[in-house]
């Protein structure tokens, strides 16, 4: 009984195996590229963006504190424990 698909040089099974090997090789290259180039760049840009947002929020909070008629911000008080 013959195997399906036929296997041997130039056969469908052989070409499928070659294609799988090429796909696995390309996936390894893509993974290496993402790990060495993309992730560090995204991390760097994310840190920069977070610092920019934090600075903007600090400036906005300072403006809110300086508006006339606003009492100074008070830290939240812890809830009181119910008495039994």
ROMARVEX-102260 format. One record per residue: x, y, z of N, C-alpha, C in turn. Coordinates in pm, whole numbers, plus 50000, padded with zeros to 5 digits. Layout:
BEGIN
XYZXYZXYZ/...
! end
This chain:
BEGIN
500854988350000500005000050000500905012350000/500615021949914501445033849904500945044550000/501875053050040501505064050130500955075550049/500095083150111499505094750044499865107050123/500355117850073500785119649934502085112349909/502385109349783503625102049752504835109849801/505845102449847507035109049903508255105249821/509125114949801510365113049727510735126149661/511925127449608512335140149544511325144249437/510845156549447509895161849349508455158149377/508215150049477506835146049507506145156849590/504835155449600504045165149675504445165149822/504615153349881504995152450022506335158950049/507275157049960508605163049975508515178249967/507725183249872507585197849858506875203849979/505935196550035505255201450156506265202350270/507095192150287508125192450391509085204250371/509495206750247510365218150220509685231250255/508415232350219507675244650250507565246550401/507315235950473507225236950620508555241350677/509655235850628510975239950677511245254650649/510875259450530511075273550496510215282550585/508985278350608508085286250695508665287050835/509145275850887509725275951022510965284851028/511785284550924512965293050919512565307850917/511595311350835511135325250828510525329650960/509805320851027509235324251158510335326851260/511395318851255512515321251347513175334751318/513345337951190513915351051155512995362451199/511705360851176510755371451215510755373251367/510785362251440510815362951586512075369951635/513205366551576514465372951615514425387851585/513875391651470513775405851436512895413351535/511745407451566510835413951662511525415551796/512225405351841512885405951972514055415651975/514775417051865515975425651868515715439951822/514715442051739514505455551684513185461751728/512115454451717510795460351740510525462651889/510725452451970510405453652112511205464752180/512525465652161513245476752225512765490552179/512435491952050511955504751999510595508252060/509695498452067508375500852126508515504452273/509395497352342509595500152485510115514352504/511075518352423511655531852433510595542552406/509835540552300508815550552265507685550752368/507355539352426506315538852528506745546352654/507985544352694508495551352812508465566352788/508895570652671508895584852638507475590452640/506535583052582505145587552578504555588352718/504845578652803504335578952940504895590753018/506165593852996506755605353065506105618453018/505825619352889505165631252835503775632752894/503025621852899501675622252956501725625953104/502675620053177502795623053319503105637853341/503975643353259504305657653270503085666353240/502345662653137501125670253102500095669553214/499935657853273498975656553384499425664653505/500745664953531501245672953643500965687753621/501205692353498500945706453466499455709653477/498615700553432497175702553441496735703153587/497265694353671496925694453813497395707453878/498565712353839499065725053893498135736553856/497655736653731496715747253689495405746453767/494915734353790493685732853867493875737854010/495045735054068495305739654205495385754854213/495835761554107496025776054109494755783854075/493705777054031492475784153996491865790154123/491385802654113490785809054230489485801954270/489255801454401488035795554452488125780554475/489195774654436489345760254460490095758254589/489525750654682490265747854805491435738654772/492485739054854493615730154828493155715554835/493785707554757493405693354753493745686754885/492795678954934492985671455058493115656655023/494005649655088494085635255062492805628555108/492395617855043491165611055086491325605355226/490235606155301490215600855438489815586255434/490455578155518490055564055522488645562955580/487865553255536486515551655589486565547955736/485565552755809485515549655952484975535555971/485535528856070485075515356099483725516156168/482775507656127481455507956192481585503756339/480875511056423480905507556566479805497456595/480135487656678479165477256710478485479956840/
! end
